[in-house]
Amino acid sequence: MPFHTSRHGLTVQSHRVSPQEAYSLLESPWQELQCIQHTKFFLSWQWIGQWLISLPKDIKVNTFAVYRNSVLVAVAAVPERCRKSIFGRVKQGYLNRTGEDELDQVWIENNKVLTTLVGAVDIASIYEVIIETAKLDELMIMVMSGDDYVNATEFKLLNSKYNVEVEYEENGYYLPIHHDINVEKKYSKSLKRQLKQTVNAASSLGMNLRFEVINDSIHMIQLLEASEFWHIAKWDGTSTPSGFTNTHFKNFHKALISQTGSSACGRRVRMFALWDGDALLGILYGLQEGDWFGFYLSSIKPMDDNRLRLGLYMHHMAIHAMSACGVLVYDFMAGEARYKKQFGSLCMSYGKMKIQRKRLSIQSENWLKRMKMLLKNKS
């Protein structure tokens, strides 16, 4: 049954349903809002819709359509789960995620509610509506940009029922690539040297480097499958193994590519391939939303000759290809990596935000965690 409530001048229509029912409920309002609100690909219906229908049927998703003065101003999808605490069960909601590692490995960055509202207090009001309507103890918002943080001050203007904290922060990098900017002027000296060295080394080895923009979705899927072994090998044994070892990850991206890979519009997946003649050397895969491009992953054949920096070369070529078709921002997104700085990228913060209800059991749990951490640091 739908749930209707009003708080802070906002009227909310909410349902607790399966992912497939959530898809049907959110499709129309989500598409309506994304037509008038500029966002990143992760909050497009192309991503969110495909994500919803990829989820297991037994997951419960809270859907939200938020109105102000009868005008749609926000939409959200919040799967719920319960975690065990020594003080009892804690009901969690995950914005545009599930809280299950296998299902969340597709990940989402620049994460937030899709909304036309911009004021921090308004955004806090939406989060409060979500928590109260779904009767959550915790709302988790993963990998959101620093510009979108809503801190405790905004919530205190509404009430003092919640604790708000950023659990971790990391840097992300993006590169403006306006048409009138010579983007290579921003490159570091070492990057320029490595790019030149790559071209010269390839020539001396008799290689015929060929960079290709892939526009056919079937070809994209074939190249993704052909190159996945290199990605698996690179991340094997690390704390973040390759998504290509995860069936859900692979199926999600095959479906996403099938849906948007051959599209001529500015909201689509993009793929670039590097060849030595007819031999595949690597792929670079990303997401485009209008004048924004986000680098998602690359899978590149290891080279015995360390003069060949094929990853850097592919980014360099992709930057020029995206600039030529009107993209203004090449986003390397969250995560610290030396190569991102070499391109002269600008830095921004990302983090995980947690909003908790001020319950004695949760506050006691947090106190115990702090004490354990303090004792660990002392030892």
N, C-alpha and C positions, 0 to 999 in steps of 0.2 A: 504494500500500500504506500502511496506517496505521502510524504511528510511535509507540511507547510509550516513555516514559522517566520516571524518578523523580529529583527533586532537591529538597532542603530540605523533605522530607516531603510534597511534591506529586507526584501521578501525572498524567501528561499523555497525552492521546490527540490526535495531530496528523495532518493529511493535507495534501498539496500537490496542489491540484485546480483545476479551472476554477471561475469564479464561480457557475455554475449548480449544480455539484456541491457547492460550499461552502454554498449555500442549503439543499440537502437535508440536509447533515450537521449544520448548526448550528440549524436551525429548532426542533427539539424541545428541546435543552439551553438554547438562548437563551430560549425562552418559559418554560421551567421556572424559570430564574434570575430573569427580570424580574418574575415573580409574587411573589417574596419579597424582592427588592432594589429599593428606591426609586431611581429614576434620572431623567434628563432624556429628552425625546423622542428626541434624537439617538441614544441607546443602546437605544431600544426596537426590538423586532423589526419593527415597522411601518416604521421608517426603514432599519435595517440590512438587512432582508430585501429591501426594494425596491431598495436600493442595489446589493446583490449581483447580483440578476437583471438590473440595468440595465447591467452592465459587459460589455465585449467578451469573447468566449469564449476568446481567446488569452491573457488575463491569468492568471497563476498566483497563487492565494490559499492561504496557509497558515492552516488552521483549528486552533483549540485548544480543547479541553475539559479543564479542570483540576480534579482531585479531591484532597481531603484526607480520609483515613480513609474512602474510598469515597463521600464526599459531594461533589457538584458544587459548586465554589466560584468558578469563573471560566470565561468564554468569550471568545474573541477571533477576529477576522478580520484577517489581515495579508497584503495583496498584496505581492509582491516585484518588484523591478526591479534592473537593474545600471546603474551610472553609470560613466563613464570618468574615470580620474584619470591624471595623468602618470606615476604609479607603478603603474598597472594597473587592473583592474576592481574595483569596490566593490559588494558585494551589499547592497542596502537592503531594509528592510521598512517599510511604512507602516501604522500602526495605523488601521484604518477609513478609509483613503484609498488612492490608487494612486500618487501622485507625479506624475501627469499633469494639467496645469492644466485642460484641457478637461473631464476626467472629475471633477476635484475641485472644480469651480466650484459644485456644489451645497453644498459644504462641511459641516463638522461642528464644533460647539462643545461645550464641556464634555466633551472627548474623553478617554477612558481605557478600560481594560479593564472589562467588566461583571463585577463580583466582589462577593462578600459579605465578603471580607477587607478590613480597614480599616487595619491597621498598616503603617507605611511600609516596614519590612523585608519584610513579606509581599508587598506590591505590587512591591518591587524583585525579590523572588524570582520572581514571575510574569514580569516583563520579562526576567529572566535566562533563564528556561525558554524563552521565545519566541526569544530570540537564539540560544541554544545548539541548540535543537531544529531551527530553520530554517537554522542555520549562516549567520547574518547578520553582516555587518560593521558595519551601522548600523541602528538602530531609530528611526524618526521618529514623533513624537507631536505632532500639530498642534492648535493652539488649545485647549489644556487650561487649566483654571482653576488659579490659584495654589494653591488648597487641595490639588490633586492632584499637585503636583510631587514627584518623588522625587529627592533630591540624591545627590551622590557619597558622602556619609556612610553612607547606607543600603547602598549597593553595597559599600563597603569592609568593612562588617560581614559580607558574604557572601564577597567576594574582591576583588582589586584589578585585575581584567582589563579594566575598562571606564572610559572617560571619560564623564562626564555633564555636560551643559551646557544651559542655557536660552538659545536662540539669539536670541530677542527677547521683549520684554514690551510689553503694551499694556493700557490700562484697559478695563473693561467696567462696565456699570451695571445695577442692578436696583432695583425699587421694591416694598417690602412694601405690600400692599393688604388687610390684614385687615379683616374686617367691622366691627369695633369702632373702626376708625381713620378719622377724617375725612381722607382722603388729600389733599384739596385744601389742607389746612393746610401740607403739605410743598412745595407749588408755590411757585416764586419769584414775587416781585411782578411781574416783567416777563412771566412766563407768564400769570398771572391777567389782566393787562392785555391781552395779545394774544388770549386766548380771548374776553374780553368784546368786544374790538374786532372780532374775526372775526364774532361773532353780530350785532353792531350793523351792521357794514358789509354783511353778507349781506342783512339786513332792508332797509337803505336802498337796496340795489340791486334789490330785488324778488325776491331769491332765496328759495327754499323748501327750506332744508337738511333733509335726511332721512337719518338714520344707520340702517343696517340690518345685523342679524346674518344672515349667509348660512349656511344649514344643508343645502343641497342640493348634492351634489358636481358635478352637471352644470352648475348655475348658477355654481358657483365657477370651473370651467374656462372657461366663457364670459366671465366677468368678467375673469379673468386675461388671456385673449386680447384682450379689448376694451381693456384698459388698458396692455398691454405697450409700446406706442409711447412713452408718456410716460416709462417707466422707461429705455428705450433712449436716448431723447433726453437725459435727465438725466445719464447716465453716459457718453455718447459723448465720446471724446477724453480720457478719464481713464485712470489706470493700472489701474482696475478696471471694465472695460466691463460692461454689463448682461448678466446670464445669459440674457436673452431673445434674445440673438444666438447662443446656443449650443443646438443641437438636443438634445444630451444633457440639458442642464439643463431644457429645456422638457418633454421626454418624461418625465423623472424626476418632475417635480412634477405633471404630468397624471396619471400612474399613482398617485402617492402620494395625490392628492386623490380619485381614483376609489375607492381602497381605504379611506380613512378619513374623507372629507369629510362623509358623511351619518351617520357613527357617532354613537350616543347615549352612548358610553362616554367616560371622561375621558382617553383617549389618542387624539388625533386632530388633524388640521389644523383651523384656524379661519380664517374670513374675515369681514371687515366691509367694507361699501360705503357710500360717501357720495354722495348724489344731490342735484341741484337739480331738484325735481319728478321727472321721469322721465329726466333727463339725468345720466349717470354723471360724477362728479367725481373719484373715486379709490377705490382698494381698499387694505386693510391685511391682510396675510397672516401667520399665525403658527402656532405649534405648541403644543399643550397636552398636558401629562403630569400628570394629577391636579390638584394645587393649584398647579402651575407653568405659566406661559405664557411662551413665548419669541417676541419679535417678530422675524420673518424678513425681510420686505420690505414696502415700500409703493410704489404707483405712482399718482401724483396729477397731475391736469391742471394745467398752469401757469396762474396767474391774472395778469391785467394789473394788478389792484388789489392793491398790496402790503399792504393792511390785512387781506386774507384769508389767514390762516395755517391752511390746511386740514390740513396734516400734524399740527400740534400739536392741532388740534381733534379729529382722528380718534383720536390716541393717548388724549386725554382721555376720549372717549366709549368707546373700547375698554377702558380701565382700569375704568370703571364697569360695563361689561357683563360683564367677566370677574370682577370682585369679586362681582357679583350671583349668579354661578353657582358660587361657592365657591373661586375661585382666590385664593391668598394672596401670590403673587409674580408681578409683571409684569417680565419680564427683557428689557432692551434689548440685552443681550449685548455682545460685544466690539466695540471701536471707539470712538474719541474723537469726541464730537459735543456741541456746546453744548446742544442741546435736551434731551439726556438729563439733564444737570445741572439744567436748569430744572424738571424734575419732582420734584426733591428726592431723586433716586435715590442709593443707596449704591454705593460703588465697590469693585470687586475686580479682581485682576490676571489676565491671560491671557498665555499664552506658548507657544512652540514648544520642545519638549524633544527633544534628540538624545542617544542613548546609543550610543557608539562602542566597538568592540573596540580594545584597545591594541595595534595593529599598527604596526610601524615605518613602513610606507608611508603609513598614515593620519596618524600623528603628524608625518611629514615634510610631508605635504600641508597640515596645519593650520599648521605653522610657516611655510611659504611664504605662506599666506594672511595670517598676522599681519604678516609682513615687508612684503608688498605694501600692506596697509592702513596700516602705519606710514609707509612712504615716501609714500603718497598724502596722508596727513594733513600731513606735513612740507612737501610741495610746495604 
